[in-house]
Each structure stands twice: as structure tokens, then as C-alpha cells.
Amino acid sequence: MAREKKTKRRRGRTRVPVASRASDPHKPQRAQEKKNRKPDRVNIVGMTVIVIFVLLVLVIIAVPLRNYYQGRSEIARLNESITAKQNEKDALLEKIDKYKSEDYIKQEARRRFGLVEQGETAYRIIDPNIQPDKQVTTDIQAQEDLRPWFEVLWDSVAQPPEEEAPVVESHHLPIEPAPEEHADVR
């Protein structure tokens, strides 16, 4: 019952007299005109304006977005470059530290120059396949070439090189000859 009273009150309060609408004699004629009317040019122009506005907004937003993503890719590329340069720097610093070490200097002197410390014995392994007549050595008695340098150069280019015999590689380790004992031991 209370609800019915409330709904009745609501209806009563929201009702508006419609006598003015009912008394309009041109109402059916206006409704017919609305149905028969073609779309206005205003609607087409309005849609065109909206589409142009949306495209303009997209263009305005696209340029900064493109710049943003290009900047991010450039930053990523530079970060990779920085990392690579840092790794290279670390490797060079390690190499510098290695060259400062006395042990490394001794090791390289032994390896490159064949130096030995006092009291050590050095052994040299000779390859038995080496032919003494094919070794390249400088001869003190060899004659100097007195021709100008350009003639020497031209002759070195003009003459074809002599073909060498193919080298047969053996996969065996060279054998060191037995040490000879000296008769004059003091």
C-alpha cells in the first residue's frame, strides 16, 4: 500500500499537461515531412569535419610518437655501444696488467727470444726433414746488386717464381738425436 501511494504520488508529480501537444494541428504533417526529408548536407559536412579532425589529431600524435621510439632505439643502440667499449677497455686494462707482471715478461722472453736463465739448459729440436741446401742464409761473400732499385723491382715482378716441390707433411714428432759424449772430460 505504501508503494502504491508512492507511485501514485510520483505519477502525479511528473505529469505535465499535454493539451498543447494534442491541439497542434500540423503534427501529422511534420512527422510525414521528417520521414520524407533527405539527409542534410550539414550531416555530411559534419562527418567530414570529424574525420578531418581525427586525422589531424592522429598526425599530431604520430610525429612525437615516432620521435619517441626513434630516441629509445638510439638510446638502446648507444647503451650497447657503451657496453662493448667498456668490455674492450676492461680487456685492454687486463692486458696492461699482464704486461706489467714480471712472470709474463720472463715467459715471453723465453718464448719469443729463446732466452734461458742462468743454470738452465736449453734444448733445440731439429727437424730431420730440413735440407741443408734449401736453407736461406745470408752470405758475406755474396755480391751486392748494383742496379737501380726500380730495375730490381721490375725484374722481381717480370720473372715468374720457380715452382717448389710439394711439401709432404708427416704427423710424427721429430726425434731428438742422442747426446754425444765428449772424450775430454775434465
C-alpha positions in Angstrom: 0.0 0.0 0.0 2.8 2.3 0.8 4.3 1.6 -2.6 1.1 2.3 -4.4 0.8 5.6 -2.7 4.4 6.5 -3.6 3.9 5.5 -7.2 0.7 7.4 -7.4 2.4 10.5 -5.9 5.2 10.2 -8.4 2.9 9.9 -11.3 1.1 12.9 -10.1 4.1 15.0 -9.7 5.8 14.1 -13.0 2.7 14.5 -15.2 2.7 17.5 -17.4 -0.5 18.7 -19.1 -0.3 17.7 -22.8 -3.2 19.6 -24.0 -0.9 21.9 -26.0 0.6 18.9 -27.9 -2.7 17.4 -28.7 -4.1 20.7 -30.0 -1.2 21.1 -32.6 -3.0 20.6 -36.0 0.3 20.3 -38.0 1.7 17.4 -36.0 0.9 14.6 -38.6 2.2 16.8 -41.4 5.5 17.4 -39.6 6.0 13.8 -38.9 5.5 13.0 -42.7 8.0 15.7 -43.7 10.7 14.2 -41.3 10.3 10.8 -42.9 10.4 12.2 -46.5 13.3 14.5 -45.8 16.8 13.5 -47.3 19.9 13.7 -45.2 21.0 17.2 -44.7 24.3 18.4 -46.2 25.1 19.5 -42.7 25.4 15.9 -41.6 27.8 15.1 -44.5 29.9 18.2 -43.8 29.8 17.4 -40.1 31.1 13.9 -40.7 33.8 15.3 -43.0 34.9 17.7 -40.3 35.0 15.0 -37.7 37.1 12.7 -40.0 39.5 15.5 -40.8 39.8 16.4 -37.1 40.5 12.8 -36.2 43.2 12.5 -39.0 44.7 15.8 -37.8 44.9 14.5 -34.2 46.5 11.3 -35.4 49.1 13.2 -37.4 49.8 15.5 -34.5 50.2 12.4 -32.2 52.2 10.3 -34.7 55.1 12.7 -35.1 56.0 12.8 -31.4 55.5 9.1 -31.0 57.8 8.4 -33.9 60.4 10.7 -32.4 60.0 9.0 -29.0 60.5 5.5 -30.4 63.5 6.6 -32.6 65.0 8.1 -29.5 64.5 5.0 -27.5 66.1 2.8 -30.2 69.0 5.3 -30.4 69.5 5.1 -26.6 69.4 1.3 -26.8 72.0 1.3 -29.6 74.2 3.7 -27.7 73.9 1.6 -24.5 75.1 -1.5 -26.4 78.0 0.5 -27.8 78.9 1.7 -24.3 78.8 -1.8 -23.0 81.0 -3.0 -25.9 83.5 -0.2 -25.3 83.6 -0.9 -21.6 84.3 -4.6 -22.3 87.1 -3.6 -24.7 88.5 -1.2 -22.1 88.5 -4.0 -19.4 90.3 -6.4 -21.8 92.9 -3.7 -22.5 93.4 -3.0 -18.8 93.9 -6.7 -18.2 96.4 -6.8 -21.0 98.3 -3.9 -19.5 98.3 -5.5 -16.1 99.6 -8.7 -17.7 102.4 -6.8 -19.4 103.4 -5.3 -16.0 103.9 -8.7 -14.5 107.5 -9.9 -14.2 106.5 -13.5 -14.7 104.8 -12.7 -18.0 107.8 -10.8 -19.2 110.1 -13.8 -18.4 107.7 -16.2 -20.2 107.5 -14.0 -23.3 111.3 -13.6 -23.4 111.7 -17.4 -23.2 109.1 -17.9 -25.9 110.0 -15.2 -28.3 113.7 -14.9 -28.0 114.7 -18.3 -26.7 116.4 -16.8 -23.5 117.2 -19.1 -20.6 118.0 -18.2 -17.1 121.4 -18.9 -15.6 121.9 -22.5 -14.7 119.2 -23.8 -17.1 120.0 -25.9 -20.2 118.2 -25.1 -23.5 117.4 -27.8 -25.9 116.6 -27.2 -29.6 114.7 -29.9 -31.5 115.9 -30.1 -35.1 113.5 -31.2 -37.8 115.1 -34.1 -39.8 113.2 -33.1 -42.9 115.2 -29.9 -43.3 117.6 -30.0 -46.3 120.8 -28.0 -45.7 121.0 -26.8 -49.4 117.5 -25.2 -49.3 118.1 -23.1 -46.2 118.0 -19.4 -46.7 121.1 -17.7 -45.3 123.0 -14.5 -45.9 126.4 -15.0 -47.3 129.0 -12.4 -46.5 130.8 -13.0 -49.8 127.6 -12.6 -51.9 127.9 -9.8 -54.5 125.8 -6.7 -54.0 123.3 -5.9 -56.7 124.5 -2.5 -58.2 121.4 -2.0 -60.4 119.0 0.8 -59.6 116.1 -0.2 -57.3 113.4 0.1 -60.0 115.3 -2.4 -62.2 115.5 -4.8 -59.3 111.8 -4.3 -58.6 110.9 -4.8 -62.3 112.9 -8.0 -62.6 111.3 -9.4 -59.4 107.9 -8.9 -61.0 108.8 -9.8 -64.5 110.3 -13.2 -63.7 107.9 -15.9 -62.7 108.7 -17.6 -59.4 110.3 -21.1 -59.6 107.9 -23.9 -58.7 108.8 -25.7 -55.5 108.2 -29.3 -54.8 105.2 -30.0 -52.7 105.9 -30.4 -49.0 104.9 -33.7 -47.6 103.8 -33.3 -44.0 104.5 -36.0 -41.6 102.4 -36.3 -38.5 105.2 -37.8 -36.5 107.1 -35.9 -33.8 110.7 -35.2 -34.6 113.2 -37.4 -32.9 116.0 -35.8 -30.9 119.4 -37.3 -31.6 121.1 -38.9 -28.7 123.5 -36.6 -26.9 127.2 -37.3 -27.8 129.6 -37.8 -25.0 132.8 -35.8 -25.2 136.1 -37.6 -24.7 137.9 -34.7 -23.0 136.0 -34.5 -19.7 138.0 -32.5 -17.2 
